[in-house]
Amino acid sequence: MTIKNALRKKLWRMGWDLSRVSVGNNALARRKRLLEYYRVTMVLDVGANIGQYGKQLRDELNFQGKIVSFEPLSSALLDCQQL
């Protein structure tokens, strides 16, 4: 058994999975690469709901630009206030 397989088996027992992430197959990695390549400084988040996409841009992709969010449905605002 290889070290990789032993580690994978041990992680599996703890509820984790080990796999290689390819930039071509990972949506977040692709999005980060596009934001950097095109030097995006502002994102318009139309249909922002309660801000999950903007939070993902900041927390997971380290986006430092401006995010302008629009949510036309008042029910999403009410959901956000209950959080």
FENHUZI-V259119 format. One record per backbone hydrogen bond with DSSP energy under -0.5 kcal/mol. CO is the residue of the C=O (numbers start at 1). NH is the residue of the N-H. E is the energy in kcal/mol with one decimal. If there is no record, write none. Layout:
BEGIN
CO_NH_E / CO_NH_E
END
This chain:
BEGIN
2_6_-2.3 / 3_7_-2.7 / 4_8_-2.7 / 5_9_-2.5 / 6_10_-2.3 / 7_11_-2.7 / 8_12_-2.3 / 9_13_-1.8 / 10_14_-0.9 / 11_14_-0.6 / 11_16_-2.8 / 12_15_-1.4 / 17_19_-0.5 / 20_22_-0.6 / 22_25_-1.1 / 22_26_-1.3 / 25_27_-0.6 / 26_30_-2.3 / 27_31_-2.5 / 28_32_-2.6 / 29_33_-2.3 / 30_34_-2.4 / 31_35_-2.6 / 32_36_-2.2 / 33_37_-2.8 / 34_38_-2.5 / 35_40_-2.2 / 36_39_-0.8 / 41_66_-2.7 / 43_45_-0.7 / 43_68_-2.7 / 44_46_-0.9 / 45_47_-0.5 / 45_48_-0.6 / 45_70_-3.0 / 48_51_-2.8 / 48_52_-0.5 / 51_55_-2.2 / 52_56_-2.3 / 53_57_-2.6 / 54_58_-2.0 / 55_59_-3.2 / 56_60_-2.0 / 56_61_-1.4 / 57_63_-2.8 / 58_62_-0.6 / 66_43_-2.5 / 67_69_-0.6 / 68_45_-3.1 / 70_47_-2.1 / 70_48_-3.2 / 72_74_-0.6 / 73_76_-1.0 / 73_77_-0.8 / 74_78_-1.9 / 75_79_-2.2 / 76_80_-2.2 / 77_81_-2.0 / 78_82_-1.0 / 80_83_-1.1
END
